[in-house]
Amino acid sequence: MKILHFADLHIGVENHGFPDPQTGVSTRLLDFLQTYDEMIDYAIDQNFDLVVFAGDAYKIRDPSQTHQKEFTNRIIKLAKHNIPTYLVAGNHDLPAIQGKANALEVFPIFNQDMVHVSDRLDTAIIKTKSGPIQVIGLPWIKRSQFLTRKDTQSLSIDKITELLEERITRSLMWEIEKLDPSIPAILVGHVTVAGATVGTERSMMLGRDHTILTSTLANPLLDYIALGHIHKHQILARNPHVVYAGSLQRVDFSEEKEDKGFCEIELDITKEPGSRMTDFNFKPVAAREFITIDIDVTDESDPNKQITEYLQNKTVDEAVVRVRINVSENLSSLIEESTIRENLQNAHYITSITKNIQRANRSRITAEASRGLSYREALDVYMNSINLDNKKKNELMDTLDKLILANEDDNE
């Protein structure tokens, strides 16, 4: 049985882009749809039995009709190729107002047999070409689903979060205990797991995170644990595999070095629980590159020349780029931003050109140290403090002598 696992699509993220000249939509929206299409086409070409999505289809809780249409059409495409999809609601998919439909609830209208949506902790049995599979859905849990006002009365935020985590863990263990060991079983969750490396999702959070222990999820009755919410692909445990697929596109420069893609899993349904997974692979997609360029011109007399030579050796084709320049205070005003942009004209988008100005330490003689010194002595102390060469010292001393003589002539 072949399963494809992806998460954190975040359709609607449009930073670091511009309107596409042909379509008028954001080039970043096209980026996210391009990698989404790459994944969908792969699932169809490789004839997967099941596709699971671990939450956060959109950037915001109230996506536009255009964004909903783009997401929905591709899930329906899978259904038309006899590939069922299981979706759990992420924190970006759930409404802020209680009683309002979540952003994924449209799917059962189209095909209840091929598209399954979970917005509460429960277990479903899904029929696939290779046989049935049990799927525990762990969507993003809203506090009101597990705690009443009476439960949380006079409790601190930390105590409320702790109580919520305890109740989620207890309910999750109950769902796992109910599984039929003769049928393959996986868990699909949108949750923060203790020990996972977090990044951009922290700045995109719409609420306070509750955390589940890896040991709670890595139960031998489960054959695979498919996670979403954290954008960095990572494997937290291997027996069974507890995996964040990560996002399909980079959101900002905190994800610059991260590989983006999805996971493919193969189960041998004839084996016992805990030994069914026979293959696991992370499949990278062609996500748009983010590139940071750091340049140091603190010791250069012609900073623009050095910057140009450096940039001409950098490959930035169709990348989102930022430039950070270390420059001395006296050279800062010489840097030409237009020259930098001209050398980066093949980039998709330049987010920023920033200068980190290295200000010179200014040596000062304290009032106590300077008391009783002649002009020549004071200048000599200063020149020694900044390690001035002898030639320059003599030139300045000669200039000082001339000024002193000129002043004396004026006074006579």
C-alpha positions in Angstrom: 0.0 0.0 0.0 1.5 3.3 -1.1 0.8 6.5 0.9 1.7 10.1 0.1 2.0 12.5 3.0 2.1 16.3 2.7 1.3 19.3 4.8 1.4 23.1 5.3 0.5 24.2 1.8 -0.4 27.7 3.0 -2.0 28.9 -0.2 -2.3 32.7 0.1 1.3 33.5 1.2 2.2 36.2 -1.3 5.2 37.9 0.3 8.4 38.4 -1.8 6.5 38.4 -5.1 4.7 40.6 -7.6 1.7 40.4 -10.0 2.4 38.0 -12.8 2.2 40.0 -16.1 0.2 37.2 -17.9 -2.3 36.2 -15.2 -2.3 39.2 -12.8 -2.0 36.9 -9.7 0.9 37.0 -7.4 4.0 35.1 -8.6 4.2 33.6 -5.1 0.8 32.1 -5.4 1.9 30.5 -8.6 5.0 29.2 -6.8 2.8 27.4 -4.2 0.5 26.0 -6.9 3.4 24.8 -9.0 4.8 22.6 -6.2 1.3 21.5 -5.3 0.8 20.4 -8.9 4.2 18.7 -8.9 3.1 16.6 -5.9 -0.4 15.9 -7.3 1.0 14.7 -10.7 3.5 12.5 -8.9 0.7 10.9 -6.9 -1.2 10.1 -10.0 1.7 9.0 -12.1 2.9 6.6 -9.3 -0.6 5.4 -8.7 -0.7 5.9 -4.9 -3.4 4.2 -2.8 -3.9 7.1 -0.4 -2.9 10.8 0.0 -2.9 12.3 3.5 -2.8 16.0 4.2 -1.7 17.1 7.7 -3.3 20.5 7.8 -3.0 24.2 7.0 -4.2 24.4 3.4 -4.4 28.2 3.6 -2.5 31.2 5.1 -5.6 32.6 6.7 -8.8 31.1 8.3 -11.1 32.8 5.8 -9.4 32.1 2.4 -10.6 33.8 -0.8 -12.8 31.9 -3.2 -9.9 31.8 -5.6 -7.6 30.1 -3.1 -10.3 27.6 -2.1 -10.9 26.8 -5.8 -7.2 26.2 -6.4 -6.9 23.8 -3.5 -10.2 22.0 -4.1 -9.7 21.4 -7.8 -6.5 19.4 -7.2 -8.0 17.2 -4.5 -10.9 16.5 -6.9 -8.3 15.6 -9.5 -7.0 12.9 -7.2 -10.5 11.5 -6.6 -11.1 11.3 -10.4 -8.0 9.0 -10.6 -9.4 6.8 -7.8 -7.0 8.1 -5.1 -8.7 8.9 -1.8 -7.5 11.8 0.2 -7.6 12.2 4.0 -7.4 15.8 5.3 -7.0 17.1 8.8 -7.8 20.7 9.7 -4.9 22.8 10.8 -5.0 25.9 12.9 -5.1 28.0 9.8 -8.1 26.1 8.5 -10.3 26.4 11.6 -12.7 29.4 12.0 -12.2 32.0 14.7 -15.9 32.0 15.4 -17.5 28.9 17.0 -20.1 27.2 14.9 -18.7 28.5 11.6 -17.6 25.9 9.0 -13.9 25.3 8.6 -12.1 25.9 5.3 -12.0 22.2 4.4 -15.7 21.3 5.0 -16.6 21.8 1.3 -15.1 18.5 0.3 -17.8 16.0 1.4 -20.2 17.9 -0.9 -18.2 16.6 -3.9 -17.3 13.0 -3.0 -17.9 11.5 0.5 -16.2 8.3 -0.5 -13.0 9.7 -1.9 -12.4 12.8 0.3 -12.4 12.5 4.1 -12.1 15.5 6.4 -11.3 15.4 10.1 -11.9 18.4 12.3 -12.1 16.3 15.5 -10.1 13.5 17.1 -11.5 10.3 15.7 -10.8 7.2 13.6 -11.9 6.4 10.1 -11.6 3.3 8.0 -10.7 4.3 4.4 -11.1 1.9 1.4 -8.2 2.0 -1.0 -7.2 0.0 -4.1 -5.0 -2.2 -1.9 -7.5 -2.7 0.9 -8.7 -0.8 4.0 -6.6 1.3 6.3 -7.4 2.8 9.7 -6.6 6.6 10.0 -6.7 8.4 13.3 -7.2 12.1 12.7 -5.7 14.6 15.1 -6.6 18.0 13.8 -5.6 21.2 15.5 -7.5 21.1 18.8 -9.4 24.1 19.9 -9.5 24.5 23.7 -13.3 24.6 23.7 -13.4 21.0 22.2 -11.9 19.5 25.4 -12.3 22.1 28.2 -15.3 23.9 29.5 -15.3 27.3 31.1 -15.7 25.6 34.5 -12.6 23.5 33.8 -10.5 26.6 33.1 -11.9 29.0 35.7 -9.2 30.7 37.7 -6.4 28.7 36.0 -3.3 30.3 34.5 -2.6 30.0 30.7 0.2 27.5 31.5 -2.1 25.4 33.6 -4.9 25.5 31.0 -2.4 24.3 28.3 -1.2 21.6 30.6 -4.7 20.4 31.3 -5.5 20.4 27.5 -2.4 18.4 26.8 -3.4 15.8 29.4 -6.9 15.4 27.9 -5.7 15.2 24.3 -3.1 12.6 25.3 -5.7 10.5 27.1 -8.2 10.7 24.2 -5.5 9.8 21.7 -4.4 6.7 23.7 -8.1 5.7 23.8 -8.3 5.9 20.0 -5.1 3.9 19.5 -6.3 1.2 21.9 -9.5 0.7 19.8 -7.6 0.0 16.6 -8.0 -3.4 14.9 -4.4 -4.9 14.7 -5.3 -6.9 11.6 -5.8 -3.7 9.5 -3.0 -1.2 8.8 -3.2 2.0 10.9 -1.7 5.4 10.6 -2.2 8.7 12.4 -2.5 12.1 10.6 -2.0 15.0 13.0 -1.6 18.8 13.0 0.2 19.4 16.2 3.5 20.5 17.9 5.5 17.5 19.1 8.0 18.0 21.9 11.6 18.1 20.6 10.7 19.2 17.0 12.7 22.0 15.5 10.4 25.0 14.8 10.8 28.0 12.6 8.5 30.3 10.5 5.4 28.7 11.9 6.1 30.5 15.2 5.5 33.9 13.5 2.4 32.5 11.7 0.8 31.1 14.8 -2.8 32.1 15.3 -2.9 30.9 18.9 -0.9 29.3 21.7 0.6 25.9 21.0 -0.2 22.8 23.0 2.5 20.1 22.8 2.3 16.3 22.6 5.1 13.9 23.5 6.8 11.9 20.8 6.4 8.8 23.0 2.6 9.3 22.9 2.5 9.1 19.1 5.2 6.5 18.5 2.9 3.6 19.5 3.7 0.2 18.0 0.0 -0.3 17.0 0.6 2.5 14.4 2.4 1.9 11.2 3.2 5.6 10.4 2.6 9.0 12.0 2.1 11.8 9.4 2.5 15.3 10.9 2.0 18.9 9.9 2.2 22.3 11.5 6.0 22.6 11.6 7.5 23.7 8.2 10.8 21.9 8.5 10.9 18.3 7.3 12.1 16.1 10.1 11.9 12.6 11.4 11.3 12.5 15.2 11.2 8.7 15.6 11.7 5.6 13.4 9.9 2.7 15.0 7.3 3.6 14.0 8.2 6.7 11.9 7.0 10.0 13.4 7.5 12.5 10.6 6.9 16.1 9.7 6.6 16.4 5.9 7.4 20.1 6.1 5.9 22.7 3.7 6.1 22.6 -0.1 7.4 26.1 -0.5 9.7 28.4 1.5 7.8 31.2 3.4 10.8 33.4 4.3 14.5 33.4 4.9 14.3 31.3 8.1 13.6 28.4 5.7 16.4 29.2 3.3 18.5 26.1 3.9 15.5 23.7 4.3 14.6 21.1 1.7 11.0 21.2 0.7 8.8 18.3 -0.5 6.6 15.5 0.6 6.9 11.9 2.0 6.1 8.6 0.3 5.5 5.5 2.4 5.0 1.9 1.5 3.3 -0.7 3.7 3.1 -4.4 3.5 -0.4 -5.0 4.7 0.2 -8.8 5.2 2.7 -8.1 8.1 2.0 -7.5 11.8 1.7 -4.0 13.4 5.1 -2.3 13.9 6.7 -4.1 10.9 4.4 -3.1 8.0 6.4 -0.2 6.7 8.8 -1.4 4.0 9.9 1.8 2.5 10.1 5.5 3.3 11.3 8.4 1.1 11.3 12.1 1.3 10.7 13.5 -2.2 12.0 17.1 -2.8 10.1 19.5 -5.0 11.3 22.4 -7.1 10.6 25.1 -4.5 11.8 28.6 -5.2 15.2 29.3 -3.8 15.9 31.9 -1.1 19.4 33.3 -1.1 21.2 35.5 1.4 24.3 37.3 0.0 26.7 38.7 2.6 29.5 41.0 1.4 32.3 42.6 3.4 33.7 45.9 2.0 35.1 47.4 5.2 38.6 47.5 3.9 38.0 48.4 0.3 38.7 51.8 -1.3 36.2 51.1 -4.1 33.3 49.2 -2.5 31.1 49.2 -5.7 33.8 47.5 -7.7 34.2 44.8 -5.1 30.4 44.3 -4.8 30.1 44.0 -8.6 32.8 41.4 -8.8 31.3 39.4 -6.0 27.8 39.5 -7.4 28.9 38.5 -10.9 30.1 35.2 -9.4 26.8 34.5 -7.7 24.0 32.5 -9.3 20.7 34.0 -8.3 18.5 33.1 -11.3 14.8 33.3 -10.3 15.7 33.3 -6.6 14.3 35.5 -3.8 17.4 37.4 -2.7 18.5 39.7 0.1 21.8 41.5 0.4 23.6 42.3 3.6 26.7 44.5 3.3 29.3 45.1 6.0 30.8 48.5 5.3 32.9 51.1 7.2 31.3 54.4 8.1 33.4 56.4 5.7 32.5 54.2 2.7 28.8 53.8 3.4 27.7 56.7 1.4 29.6 55.5 -1.7 27.6 52.3 -2.1 25.3 52.5 -5.1 22.1 50.5 -4.7 21.3 50.8 -8.4 24.6 49.0 -9.2 23.6 46.1 -6.8 20.1 45.8 -8.4 21.6 45.8 -11.9 23.9 42.9 -11.0 20.9 41.0 -9.6 18.5 41.5 -12.4 18.1 37.8 -12.9 16.7 37.3 -9.4 13.0 36.8 -9.1 12.7 39.3 -6.3 15.1 41.4 -4.1 13.6 41.7 -0.7 16.2 44.1 0.8 19.6 45.6 0.6 20.9 46.5 4.0 24.1 48.1 5.2 25.7 47.1 8.5 27.8 50.1 9.1 31.0 49.5 11.1 31.6 52.7 13.0 35.1 53.6 13.9 36.1 53.8 17.6 36.7 57.4 18.4 39.7 57.9 20.7 39.3 60.6 23.3 41.7 61.9 25.9 40.2 62.2 29.3 40.1 65.6 31.0 42.4 64.3 33.7 44.9 62.9 31.2 45.0 66.1 29.1 45.4 68.5 32.1 48.8 70.3 31.8 49.6 69.0 28.2 50.8 71.4 25.5 49.0 71.3 22.1 51.9 69.3 20.7 51.9 66.8 23.6 48.1 66.4 23.4 48.2 65.7 19.6 51.1 63.3 20.1 49.0 61.3 22.7 46.0 61.2 20.4 48.1 60.1 17.3 49.7 57.3 19.4 46.2 56.1 20.6 45.1 55.5 17.0 48.4 54.0 15.8 49.1 56.7 13.2 52.2 56.1 11.1 55.3 58.4 11.5 54.9 60.1 8.2 51.3 61.2 9.0 52.4 62.2 12.5 55.0 64.5 11.2 52.6 66.1 8.7 50.1 66.8 11.4 52.7 68.1 13.8 54.0 70.5 11.0 50.4 71.6 10.4 49.9 72.2 14.2 53.1 74.2 14.4 52.0 76.4 11.5 48.6 77.0 13.2 50.3 77.9 16.5 52.7 80.3 14.7 49.8 81.9 12.8 47.9 82.4 16.0 50.9 84.0 17.7 51.4 86.4 14.7 47.7 87.4 14.9 48.1 88.1 18.7 51.2 90.4 18.2 
